[in-house]
């Protein structure tokens, strides 16, 4: 018998934590965009369908960025219609108004823009300054909201930048406020290179609260470069955050920040939350099976420790 069949992990709730967490699954977009080999559209669509079958309610499907910048997601027009019938939220990334046009034409009802807290990453990722990027996003957000579309604002480099080093809290707060003021419904705080630690997470969330950024509008997006993603997530939960980004099997990184390794694995997150008695609605067994299936298509084992433990994969 494996651990779940034995009633493990034992649920032991901790005081001050939410009763339920929404997992924002990013494996199909943020995970696959960093792959060296092209993943066939049919495999991507099946991946999204299998993820939907695990109980995940939000699955980021693809990105309507120019294929030259992210060739792995060049098939967005083919992929989105292949999964749009699923009874789950399917947000898509839109870098500009052209991307928004493409997404709206296919019926997308949730979109995301991708900003940076630092000038260096804004230049590397968008070839713009922070202010120029925000100016580019403003008409995108305004038009999306006019269409009744939900808008998420991603903010990269909230905890450290590979060129600039430490990022002042006030700098992150300023860009968060700008995104919220232009109409974003939700903000995802990104630890793009995985350097955050729990005290830093707590300090940033406190600073955002002091700037009247509601915690209900916040999500966290941690990378596990230094093995801190779960501890950072717990710090965020203690501050009232109830939306956590994660990637099935720990897929992903960032094509513009070479020091960025994989995202927090959804399975590892669900295991921790289950042990804390926090509901996610996710069937862990089905999720593990889905990541094992995708790992076989990618030709390597999943880096998720929970996937390996429950599927007996060798490292």
N, C-alpha and C positions, 0 to 999 in steps of 0.2 A: 504494500500500500504506500502511496505517496503522502506528502505532508497534508494537503487539503483533505484527503480522505480520512486522515487521523484527527481532523478538527484543528489543524494548525494553519496559520498562526492562531493562538488563542487570543480572542478579542479582549483587550484590557483597556477600556477608555481612559483618557487622560483629561483632566479638568481644563476648561477654557478652549477646547477645540470644537470646530463645527461638526454638526451631525452628518452632513453630506458634503461631498466635494465633486464638482464637475470636472472631469478630465477632458481637456482640449487636446485631442489626438492630432499630432503633426507628422506622423511617420510617412504618410503618403505624399506630403509636400516637402517639408523641411528634411525629412529623412532621405527620400529618394533623390532630391536635387543635388546631393553631394556624391552620388555614385559615379564611378568612372565609366562603367559599362551602361549602355542604354537599356532601360527596363521596358519591355514591350507594353504597349497601351493595354492590351488584354490582361496582362499580369497586374498592372496597376489597378485596373478596374476590379479585378477579382480580389485584390488586396483590400480595397476600400469596402467591398461587399462583405468580405470576411470580418473586417473590423466592425462593421455595422452589426454583424451577427453576434458580437461579443457583449452588446449592451451599451457600447459607447454612444453617447448622444450627440457629440460634436466631432467631426472628422474633417480636417482641413484637406481639401481634395487636390488642389493644384495651384499653379500661379500663372497669371496672364501677363508675365513679363516677356520682353522680346526674346525670341529663341537664341539669339546671339549671346545673351548674357547668361541664360540658364538653359542650355540645350536639352537637359534631361526632362524639362517640362514643356518642350516645344509642342507636345500633343494635347494641350489643354482643350482645344476645340473638339477633339475626338473623345477625350476622357470624360469631360464633365457630363455630356448627354448620356454616357454609358452608365452613370451612377446617380443621375439626378432624380430618379424615381425612389430612391431610398428614403425611409421615414426618419431621417436624421438631419441635423444641421450640417451643411457642406460649405463652410467658408472657403474663399479663394483669395489669393494675394493679387492686388492690382497696384502696379507701381505708378500709374499716371492715368490721365483721362482716356487714352487709347485702350489701356488695359481694362478700365471700367466699362467702356463701350462693349468690348468683347465679352466681358462677364455678364453684363446686363442682357445682351443679345441672346444668351443661352439660359436666361432665367435665374441667374444667381441672386440670392436674397441676403447673403452675408459676404462682405468683402473685408479685406485688411490692407492697410498701408504700412510701409516699413521705414521708420525713421531711425535716426541715430542720436545718441546723447553727446557724441564727440565729433569734432570737425574732421579728424583723420579718417574715421570710418565712413562718414558722410561722403567724403571725397572718394574713398576707395569703392564704396558700394553704389553711390548714386552720381558721382562726379559733380557734386554740388556742395555748397556750404550747408550747415544745419538750417540756417534761415531760408536759403534758397529751396531746400528740400521741403520745408514746411509750406512755403509759398506754392510749391508744385502740388502738394497734397490738398491744400485748402479747397480748390474747386472740385477735386475728386470727392472729398467728404461731403461738401455742400450738395453736389448733384446726387450722390448716393442717398443722403438723408431725404432729399426732395422726392426720391423714388420709393421711400419707405424701407430702404435697405439698412441692415445693421452693419455698423462699421467698427472694426477693431483697429487700434493703433499699436503696432509693434514698436518697441523702443530698444535698440541694440546698445551694447556697451554701457549698461547701467552701473556696472560694478568694477570695470577696469577695461583698458584699451591696450592692444598690443603695441601701439606706437606712442601713446600719450601716458600710459601707466595709470595711476589712480585717477578716478573721475570724481570731482567734487559733488557732494549730494545736491547742492543748490543748482548745479548745472543740469542734473537729471530732473529735478523738480520743475525747472523752468520749461523744459521741452514737454514734460508730461502735461503741465498746465496748458501749454499751447495746443497740444493735440486734443485735450478735453474741451478747451474753449472753442475750437473749430468744429466740434460736433461729434467726436468719437464717442461711441457708447462704452467702449472697453479699452483698457490699456494693458498690454502684456510687457512686463519688465524683464528684459533679456540679460542674462549673464552669458554673453556670447562666447567668451573664452574660458568660462568655468572657474573664475578666480574668487567668487564671492564666498564669504563665510557667514555664519548665522548672525553674529553681531552687526555686520555690515547690512545684512538684509533687514534686521530690526530697525537700525538707524534710518535707512532709506524709507521704510514704511512709516516710521514716526514722522519724518520730515514731510512726506507726502500728506499725511493726515493734518499736519499743521498748516499746510497750504490749501486745505479744503478739498483735497482730492479724495473722494469717498472710497473706502476700501472695497465696497461692493462693485466698483468699476475696475478693480485691479485683478490681473492674473500674473502668475510668475512663470518664467521660462528659464530653467536652469540646465546648464551643461555639466557633465560629470568629469571634467578634465582632471580635477584634483580630488575626486571622490567625495565632494561636498554637496551634491545635488539633493540628497534626501534630508540631510541636516538643515540645509537652507530652506527646503520645502516646509519642514516642521516649524522653523522660525516664522515663516510666512503664515502658516495656519494659526499659530499662536497670536498673530496680529489680526486675525479675522478674514484672511484671504480664503476664498472658497473655489477658485478656479485655478487649476494647475495644468500647464502644458507638459506633454510627455509624448514620447515616440515609441511605438511598438517595437520591441526588440532592441531599443537603444540606438536605432538608426539615426544617422545624420551628423551634421557639423555645421560649418559655414564656409562656403567657397571663397569668401573674401577675407577670412581670418584663419590663416593656416594653423594657428595654435589651438583652434577650436576642435575638440573631439565630440563624441556623441552626445546627443540629448539624454536627459533623464529617461530611463526605460520605463514604459508604462507599466510593465509587469512588476518592476521593483517598487514603483509608487503604489500600485494597488495592493501589493503584499503588505507594505507598511500601513496603509490606511485601513486595511482589513484588521490588522493587529491592534489598531487604535479604536476599533469599533466604528469607523467612519464609513458610511455608505457611499458607493460609487456607481452601483448598478451594473458593474462589469463582471462578466463571467471569466475568472482568471484562467480556467482550464482552456476555454475556447481562445482566449487571447494568446496564451502560450503556444497553442497549436497553430495559430495564424502566423506568429513570428517564426516558428520552426519552418513552416511552409515557405515563407518569404526568404528566410536564410538559405534554404535549399536553392531557390531561384538565383540568389546572389552569389552562391558558391562559397559561403563561409558561415561559421556558427555565429549565433547572436551573441553580442557582448553582454547582454543582460544576465546578471547572476541568477535571477529568479527563473528565467527561461532555462538556463543551463541546469539548475538544480531540479526543476520539475520535469524536464525532458531528458535528463541524464546525458546532455551533450558534453562532449569533451572540449576543452579549450584548445 
